[in-house]
Amino acid sequence: MYDRRSFLCHTALLALGAALPGALRAQTPTAPGRLLYGLPAGATGHKLASGALEILSKQLNTEYQLEIHEARNSQEASETVKGAPADGGTLLQVQSGSMVMHPNVYSSLNYDPLEDFTPLALLGDFPYSLTLGPAVPVSVVTLKHYLDWVAENPEYRDIGFSLHGSQAHLVSLVLARNKEIALRPQPYKAVKPLMHDLQTKSLAAAITVAGNNALLGGGQLRSLAVTGGQRIKGWPSTPTFAEEGVNDMDIIGWYGWFAPARLPDATAKDLRAKINAMQATAEFARLQQDLLLNQVSLEPPDIRERMRREIAIYGKMVRTYGISQIG
């Protein structure tokens, strides 16, 4: 018996088969493609990419191999895909900061997010979490309690985040400014050492991608508030920052897949059809649920427009909250 998700998956797969020319449907790839991702392995983005590629391979006969290119704060991956042949063989998975924060943070960027890539799909939106580790007493259960506790324990005023100039960095600055408390944002180069310091009580709190808490927290972490305009379905008891009286926290990240610019229309259409069919599967719905991702359905022009809008919004916020530029 089909449920609604299974019916949609079956319908999408049939539609995909009908949409592709017969010669294309009969082809078997002679070599796998490449999906490059510019952040370290082990966290939400890595699990998302691995899970999505497994669905594409098993259900849609589309083979891509994941490659992690984490050098220079994800810039190497973006530059590599920018320079790759525009034939669909090399794709890029991004966490949104590299497309909408980097233009505002780096004084010299060797790629243009709007001009050098062909948007294919967004694979999910996610909020950021104010995450506490076991250094903070379990009696601290609200944002106000946490801020009062930090005022009484100033040795724990550091608040961690992954990567200078990221959206998580911005969230930490907005919180400190709104609540007029001397939190000290501390950048980490990767998520795993950040989580390790939380778990070992070297760090009291951090701004994390919400999905990383369950994935890497080992049950020792808890969230006091999340960004965005509404609570997470999987965390109905966790309030938003706005509910806790913090303004300017409509900061939502996303994951997307892109190809090099000038990708032929037929190739782009074929790839989008396969990605859409993958996103309609029950397996992908479970993957999103596990990673606390919300489904996003935007056409390429709408993806570009969202990026253009967010670049402008974050540009103002970077200046307002004083994130220093990187040369």
Residue pairs with C-beta under 8 A, 6 or more apart in sequence:
2 10
3 282
5 280
5 281
5 282
5 285
6 282
8 280
9 277
9 280
9 281
9 282
11 280
12 276
12 277
12 280
13 59
13 60
13 277
13 280
15 273
15 277
16 60
16 273
16 274
16 276
16 277
17 25
19 269
19 273
20 270
20 273
24 270
28 61
29 61
29 62
29 63
32 63
32 64
32 65
33 63
33 64
33 65
33 88
33 89
33 90
33 91
34 64
34 65
34 67
34 89
34 90
34 91
35 49
35 53
35 64
35 65
35 66
35 67
35 91
35 92
35 93
35 257
36 67
36 68
36 69
36 77
36 80
36 81
36 90
36 91
36 92
36 93
37 45
37 46
37 49
37 66
37 67
37 68
37 69
37 77
37 92
37 93
37 94
38 68
38 69
38 70
38 73
38 74
38 75
38 76
38 77
38 78
38 92
38 94
38 95
38 98
39 45
39 46
39 68
39 70
39 74
39 95
39 190
40 46
40 68
40 70
40 189
40 190
40 191
40 192
41 68
42 191
42 192
42 216
43 190
43 191
43 192
43 209
43 212
43 215
43 216
44 126
44 209
44 211
44 212
44 215
44 291
44 293
45 93
45 95
45 255
46 66
46 68
47 215
47 287
47 290
47 291
48 93
48 123
48 124
48 255
48 287
48 291
48 293
49 66
49 93
50 66
51 283
51 284
51 287
52 123
52 278
52 284
52 287
53 64
53 65
53 66
55 278
55 281
55 283
55 284
55 287
56 62
56 63
56 64
56 274
56 275
56 278
57 63
57 64
59 277
59 278
59 281
59 283
60 274
60 277
60 278
62 274
64 91
69 76
69 77
69 80
70 76
70 77
70 190
73 98
73 102
73 163
73 164
73 165
74 94
74 95
74 97
74 98
75 98
75 102
75 106
75 109
75 110
75 111
77 92
78 92
78 94
78 98
78 111
78 117
79 110
79 111
80 90
81 90
81 91
81 92
81 117
81 258
81 259
81 260
82 110
82 111
82 116
82 117
82 260
82 261
83 260
84 90
84 260
85 260
86 118
86 259
86 260
86 261
86 262
86 263
86 264
87 263
87 264
87 267
88 259
88 263
88 267
88 268
88 270
88 271
90 259
90 260
91 120
91 257
91 258
91 259
91 271
92 117
92 257
92 258
92 259
93 123
93 255
93 256
93 257
93 258
94 255
94 256
94 258
95 253
95 254
95 255
96 167
96 253
96 254
96 255
96 256
96 310
97 163
97 165
97 166
97 167
97 253
98 113
99 113
99 256
99 307
99 311
100 113
100 307
100 310
100 311
100 314
101 165
101 166
101 167
101 170
101 314
101 318
102 109
102 113
102 165
103 109
103 113
103 311
103 315
104 311
104 314
104 315
104 318
104 323
105 164
105 165
105 318
105 323
105 325
105 326
106 165
106 325
106 326
106 327
107 325
107 326
107 327
108 327
111 117
113 307
113 311
114 304
114 307
114 308
114 311
115 261
116 260
116 261
117 258
117 259
117 260
117 261
118 258
118 259
118 260
118 261
118 262
118 263
118 268
118 300
119 256
119 258
119 300
119 303
119 304
119 307
120 256
120 257
120 258
120 259
120 268
120 271
120 272
120 275
120 300
121 256
121 257
121 272
121 275
121 276
121 279
121 298
121 303
122 254
122 255
122 256
122 296
122 297
122 298
122 303
123 254
123 255
123 256
123 257
123 279
123 293
123 296
124 254
124 255
124 288
124 291
124 293
124 294
124 295
124 296
125 252
125 253
125 254
125 293
125 294
125 296
126 209
126 210
126 211
126 252
126 253
126 254
126 255
126 291
126 292
126 293
126 294
127 210
127 226
127 227
127 228
127 232
127 252
127 253
127 292
128 167
128 168
128 171
128 207
128 208
128 209
128 210
128 226
128 227
128 251
128 253
129 207
129 208
129 209
129 210
129 213
129 223
129 225
129 226
129 227
129 238
130 143
130 146
130 171
130 175
130 205
130 207
130 223
130 224
130 225
130 226
130 241
131 198
131 205
131 206
131 207
131 208
131 213
131 217
131 221
131 222
131 223
131 224
132 140
132 146
132 198
132 204
132 205
132 221
132 222
132 223
132 224
133 197
133 198
133 199
133 201
133 203
133 204
133 205
133 206
133 220
133 221
134 198
134 199
134 201
134 220
135 156
135 198
135 201
135 202
135 203
135 204
136 146
136 149
136 156
136 204
136 205
137 149
139 145
140 146
140 149
140 224
141 224
142 224
142 244
143 224
143 225
143 239
143 241
143 244
143 246
144 244
146 205
146 224
147 179
147 181
149 156
150 156
150 157
150 181
150 183
150 204
150 205
151 181
153 204
154 182
156 204
156 205
157 181
157 182
157 183
157 184
158 183
158 184
158 185
158 186
158 203
158 204
159 172
159 175
159 176
159 183
159 184
159 185
159 186
159 204
159 205
159 206
159 207
160 185
160 186
160 187
160 188
160 194
160 197
160 198
160 203
160 205
160 206
160 207
161 168
161 169
161 171
161 172
161 185
161 186
161 187
161 188
161 194
161 206
161 207
161 208
162 168
162 187
162 188
162 189
162 190
162 191
162 194
162 208
162 209
163 169
163 187
163 188
163 189
164 187
164 323
164 326
165 318
165 323
165 326
167 251
167 253
167 314
168 207
168 208
168 209
169 185
169 187
169 207
169 323
170 251
170 314
170 317
170 318
170 321
170 323
171 207
171 227
171 249
171 251
172 183
172 185
172 207
173 185
173 321
173 322
173 323
174 246
174 247
174 248
174 249
174 251
174 317
174 321
175 183
175 207
175 241
175 246
175 249
176 182
176 183
176 185
177 321
178 245
178 246
178 247
178 248
179 246
186 203
188 194
188 197
191 208
191 209
191 212
191 216
192 216
194 203
194 206
194 208
195 208
195 212
195 216
195 217
195 221
196 202
197 203
198 204
198 205
198 206
198 217
198 220
198 221
199 217
199 218
199 220
199 221
209 253
210 223
210 226
210 232
210 235
210 292
211 290
211 291
211 292
211 293
213 221
213 222
213 223
214 290
214 292
215 290
215 291
223 235
223 238
224 238
224 244
225 238
225 239
225 240
225 241
225 243
225 244
225 246
226 232
226 235
226 238
226 239
226 240
226 241
227 240
227 241
227 249
227 250
227 251
227 252
228 240
228 249
228 250
228 251
228 252
229 240
229 242
229 250
230 240
231 238
231 239
231 240
232 238
232 292
234 289
234 292
235 292
240 249
241 249
242 249
242 250
248 317
254 296
255 293
256 303
257 275
259 267
259 268
259 271
263 271
268 300
272 300
278 284
279 295
285 295
287 293
288 294
288 295
298 306
